[in-house]
Amino acid sequence: VVMTAVDSAMGLATMLALPEPSSLATLELRYDELRVPGECDDVVVSAQCESIDDGIAYLHATASDSAGVFARAVARFILTPSTSGFFETVLATINDREGSS
């Protein structure tokens, strides 16, 4: 479950770092669990896009609980130009909802 959350957070960090909409896919993901997380703790995932070069995004992420970081990850995402309009539709919907509240 945590690895899926890390992958999703990295995908979102990539999308937020892009100057224009693009499709993306996880090309490579390395997940290292440093220790077992606490049973009842909330998990906080933080992801950062380090750079985007030649259609590849490079990222790192951490997963933390109340005792600190328990997992780290690095990944590469491949980017392709968006042609479906899906991303633009999602952004327009979010903007419409924020404007009406």
C-alpha positions in Angstrom: 0.0 0.0 0.0 2.8 2.4 0.9 4.7 1.7 -2.3 1.5 2.5 -4.3 1.1 5.8 -2.4 4.7 6.7 -3.1 4.3 5.9 -6.9 1.2 8.0 -7.0 2.8 10.9 -5.1 5.8 10.8 -7.5 3.4 10.9 -10.5 1.6 13.9 -9.1 4.9 15.7 -8.4 5.9 15.0 -12.0 2.6 16.5 -13.3 3.0 19.6 -11.1 6.6 20.1 -12.4 5.6 20.0 -16.1 5.2 23.3 -18.1 2.4 21.7 -20.2 0.2 18.6 -19.9 1.7 15.2 -20.7 1.0 11.6 -20.3 3.4 9.7 -18.0 4.3 6.2 -16.9 6.6 4.8 -14.2 9.7 3.7 -16.0 11.6 2.5 -13.0 10.9 2.6 -9.2 13.2 1.6 -6.4 11.6 1.4 -3.0 13.7 0.8 0.1 12.0 0.2 3.4 14.3 1.2 6.2 12.1 -0.2 9.0 8.6 -1.4 9.5 6.2 1.5 10.0 4.2 1.9 13.2 0.9 0.0 13.3 -1.4 2.8 14.2 0.6 5.7 12.8 -0.5 8.0 10.0 1.8 7.7 7.0 3.0 10.9 5.2 4.4 10.6 1.7 6.6 13.4 0.3 7.8 13.4 -3.3 9.9 15.8 -5.3 10.7 16.0 -9.0 14.5 16.7 -9.2 14.7 17.3 -12.9 13.1 16.6 -16.3 15.6 15.8 -19.1 14.9 14.4 -22.6 11.4 13.3 -21.7 12.4 11.5 -18.5 11.5 12.8 -15.0 13.8 12.0 -12.1 12.2 11.9 -8.6 12.8 11.0 -5.0 10.3 10.4 -2.2 10.1 9.5 1.5 7.4 7.8 3.6 7.3 8.8 7.2 5.3 8.0 10.4 5.5 9.6 13.9 9.0 8.1 14.4 10.4 9.6 11.2 11.3 8.3 7.7 10.7 4.6 7.3 11.1 4.3 3.5 12.8 6.0 0.6 12.3 5.8 -3.1 13.8 7.0 -6.3 12.1 6.8 -9.7 12.1 7.7 -13.4 9.0 8.5 -15.3 8.7 8.6 -19.1 6.8 11.5 -20.5 4.8 11.6 -23.8 2.8 14.6 -25.2 -0.8 14.6 -24.1 -3.2 14.2 -27.0 -6.3 12.9 -25.2 -7.3 16.2 -23.5 -8.0 14.2 -20.2 -5.5 16.3 -18.2 -7.0 19.6 -19.5 -10.5 18.4 -18.7 -9.5 17.5 -15.1 -7.8 20.9 -14.6 -10.8 22.7 -16.0 -13.2 20.8 -13.7 -11.0 21.6 -10.6 -10.9 25.3 -11.6 -14.6 25.4 -12.1 -15.3 23.9 -8.7 -12.8 26.2 -6.9 -14.4 29.2 -8.7 -17.9 28.3 -7.6 -17.1 27.7 -3.9 
